[in-house]
Amino acid sequence: MQDKKTKRKQNTLLFGVIGIAVALAVYFQFFLSESKGEVKTEVTELVVKYNKNCPLKIQEGIRLDSVSLPNLPEEKAVQYNLTLLNVDKESAEIDVIKTEIEKSLISTAKANPGLQVFRDNDYSLIYSYKDKKNVFLFAVKIIPDQYK
């Protein structure tokens, strides 16, 4: 008799613990997915805001043409599409330009307060460059570990 009561108590306790664990899992899943949705909305609004100002000369010889959210599997990313206004692919030293731009982009990404939402949410930054004739030159990808 005592054994049945003890087993029943253990089963009740076990089902109670399992029920609480399932409830917590569902709650956190809902909470996290809602949070991801809020971040996605914030990032999308930011991209729309950037694009309203495009094309935009961001410094001498560089124009920001547009910003997009590429649909990359397994990765959150934002892409900046730029034109190097004084560069012609046929006569430029693309490797040298790319190396110098990449160094500059990483240091800028670390310090730019406008990129905080991307840093906080582990977005990769992709910078795609074209020459003055609208010919693709190169792309630079900065992953979150490089600019945090």
C-alpha positions in Angstrom: 0.0 0.0 0.0 2.8 2.4 1.0 4.6 1.5 -2.2 1.6 2.5 -4.4 1.3 5.9 -2.7 5.1 6.5 -3.0 5.1 5.5 -6.7 2.0 7.7 -7.3 3.7 10.6 -5.6 6.8 10.1 -7.6 4.9 9.9 -10.8 2.9 13.0 -10.0 6.1 14.9 -9.1 7.8 13.7 -12.3 4.8 14.7 -14.5 4.8 18.1 -12.7 8.5 18.7 -13.3 8.1 17.6 -17.0 5.1 19.9 -17.3 7.0 22.9 -15.9 10.0 22.1 -18.1 7.8 22.0 -21.2 6.0 25.2 -20.2 9.3 27.0 -19.8 10.6 25.7 -23.1 7.5 26.9 -24.9 7.7 30.3 -23.1 11.4 30.8 -24.0 10.9 29.7 -27.6 8.1 32.2 -28.0 10.1 34.9 -26.2 13.2 34.3 -28.3 11.4 34.1 -31.6 9.5 37.4 -30.8 12.9 39.0 -30.0 14.4 37.8 -33.3 11.3 39.3 -35.1 11.8 42.6 -33.4 15.5 42.7 -34.4 14.6 41.7 -38.0 12.0 44.5 -38.1 14.6 47.0 -36.7 17.2 46.0 -39.2 14.7 46.1 -42.1 13.6 49.6 -41.1 17.2 50.7 -40.9 17.9 49.4 -44.4 14.8 51.2 -45.8 16.0 54.4 -44.1 19.5 54.0 -45.7 18.0 53.5 -49.1 15.9 56.6 -48.9 19.2 58.6 -48.9 20.8 56.7 -51.7 22.7 57.3 -53.9 24.8 59.1 -51.3 28.4 60.2 -51.7 29.9 59.0 -48.5 33.4 60.3 -49.1 35.5 61.6 -51.9 35.3 59.0 -54.7 32.9 56.6 -53.0 29.2 56.5 -53.5 26.7 54.3 -51.6 24.2 53.1 -54.1 22.0 50.9 -52.0 21.7 48.7 -48.9 20.1 45.2 -49.0 19.5 42.2 -46.8 20.7 39.3 -48.9 18.9 36.0 -48.2 21.8 33.9 -47.1 21.1 30.5 -45.6 22.5 30.1 -42.0 23.6 33.7 -41.9 22.3 37.2 -41.0 23.9 39.8 -43.3 23.5 43.3 -44.6 25.0 44.3 -47.9 26.3 47.7 -48.9 26.5 48.3 -52.7 29.0 51.0 -53.5 30.7 52.6 -56.5 34.3 53.7 -56.7 33.8 56.8 -58.8 37.4 57.3 -59.8 38.3 53.7 -60.5 38.2 51.9 -63.9 38.6 48.1 -63.6 40.7 47.9 -66.8 43.4 50.1 -65.4 43.2 49.8 -61.6 45.2 47.6 -59.2 42.2 45.9 -57.8 44.1 43.7 -55.2 45.8 46.8 -53.7 42.5 48.7 -53.6 40.7 45.8 -52.0 43.3 45.3 -49.3 43.3 49.0 -48.3 39.5 49.2 -48.3 39.2 46.0 -46.2 41.5 47.4 -43.5 39.6 50.6 -43.4 36.2 48.9 -43.3 37.1 46.7 -40.3 38.3 49.6 -38.2 35.3 51.7 -39.2 32.9 48.8 -38.4 34.3 48.5 -34.9 33.8 52.2 -34.1 30.7 53.2 -36.1 27.7 53.7 -33.7 25.4 53.3 -36.7 26.4 49.7 -36.9 25.6 48.9 -33.3 22.4 46.9 -34.1 24.4 44.7 -36.5 27.2 44.2 -33.9 24.7 43.3 -31.2 22.9 40.8 -33.4 25.9 39.1 -35.1 25.3 40.4 -38.7 27.9 39.9 -41.3 28.7 43.1 -43.3 29.1 42.7 -47.0 30.5 45.5 -49.1 30.2 45.1 -52.8 32.1 47.5 -55.1 31.7 48.5 -58.7 33.8 50.8 -60.8 32.7 54.0 -62.4 31.4 52.1 -65.5 29.2 50.0 -63.2 31.5 46.9 -63.6 31.8 44.6 -60.5 35.2 44.9 -58.9 35.2 42.9 -55.6 33.3 42.3 -52.4 34.5 42.4 -48.9 32.8 40.4 -46.2 33.3 41.2 -42.5 32.1 38.6 -40.1 30.9 39.5 -36.6 34.1 38.2 -34.9 36.2 40.7 -37.0 34.4 43.9 -35.9 33.1 43.2 -32.3 
